């Protein structure tokens, strides 16, 4: 699995507090080991975000991504709270 990070993800990640950055780091490590780990709540998105997926990195912290070729390539696009990403 190759992981890439969009510049929007990098900008949003830098704005997170230390605790949230640690939670995102842990979620991405877990994701790299097993993208379908139930604790990540990996799921398809619908509506205007159809074609994208999301994982949970904590209570209200989400990571939006796109995967290709059965998780051979994963592009992390955005990170933030549920309302920041979907609202």
C-alpha positions as CSV (number, residue, x, y, z in Angstrom):
1,X,0.0,0.0,0.0
2,X,1.3,3.4,-1.0
3,X,0.1,6.4,1.0
4,X,0.0,9.9,-0.4
5,X,-1.1,13.2,1.2
6,X,-2.9,16.0,-0.7
7,X,-1.7,19.5,0.2
8,X,-5.1,20.3,1.7
9,X,-4.7,17.4,4.1
10,X,-1.2,18.7,5.0
11,X,-2.6,22.2,5.7
12,X,-5.5,20.9,7.8
13,X,-3.2,18.5,9.7
14,X,-0.8,21.3,10.7
15,X,-3.7,23.3,12.2
16,X,-4.7,20.4,14.5
17,X,-3.8,20.3,18.1
18,X,-1.1,17.9,19.3
19,X,-3.7,15.4,20.7
20,X,-5.6,15.4,17.4
21,X,-2.4,15.0,15.3
22,X,-1.4,12.0,17.5
23,X,-4.9,10.5,17.0
24,X,-4.6,11.0,13.2
25,X,-1.1,9.5,13.2
26,X,-2.3,6.4,15.1
27,X,-5.3,6.0,12.8
28,X,-3.2,6.1,9.7
29,X,-0.7,3.6,11.2
30,X,-3.6,1.3,12.0
31,X,-5.0,1.9,8.5
32,X,-1.7,1.0,6.9
33,X,-1.7,-2.3,8.8
34,X,-5.3,-3.1,8.1
35,X,-7.5,-0.6,6.2
36,X,-10.7,-2.4,7.2
37,X,-10.0,-2.5,10.9
38,X,-13.4,-2.1,12.5
39,X,-12.3,0.6,14.9
40,X,-11.5,2.9,12.0
41,X,-15.1,2.7,10.7
42,X,-13.9,2.8,7.1
43,X,-16.9,3.6,4.9
44,X,-18.0,4.9,1.5
45,X,-19.4,8.4,1.4
46,X,-22.6,9.4,-0.5
47,X,-24.1,12.4,-2.2
48,X,-21.6,15.1,-3.3
49,X,-18.7,13.0,-1.8
50,X,-19.6,9.8,-3.6
51,X,-16.5,8.0,-4.7
52,X,-14.6,9.0,-1.5
53,X,-14.2,7.1,1.7
54,X,-13.7,8.1,5.4
55,X,-12.2,6.7,8.5
56,X,-12.5,7.8,12.1
57,X,-9.5,9.1,14.0
58,X,-11.3,9.8,17.2
59,X,-14.6,10.9,18.6
60,X,-15.4,13.6,16.0
61,X,-12.2,13.5,13.9
62,X,-12.4,12.2,10.4
63,X,-9.9,11.5,7.6
64,X,-11.3,11.7,4.0
65,X,-9.5,9.7,1.4
66,X,-9.7,8.1,-2.0
67,X,-8.3,4.6,-2.8
68,X,-7.3,2.9,-6.0
69,X,-6.8,-0.7,-7.1
70,X,-7.9,-2.3,-3.8
71,X,-5.9,0.0,-1.5
72,X,-2.7,-0.3,-3.6
73,X,-2.8,3.5,-3.6
74,X,-4.4,5.7,-1.0
75,X,-4.6,9.5,-1.2
76,X,-5.5,11.2,2.0
77,X,-7.4,14.4,1.0
78,X,-8.8,16.1,4.1
79,X,-8.8,15.9,7.9
80,X,-11.1,17.6,10.4
81,X,-14.3,17.3,12.5
82,X,-17.4,15.8,11.0
83,X,-19.0,19.2,10.6
84,X,-15.8,20.7,9.0
85,X,-15.7,17.9,6.3
86,X,-19.4,17.3,5.7
87,X,-21.3,20.3,6.9
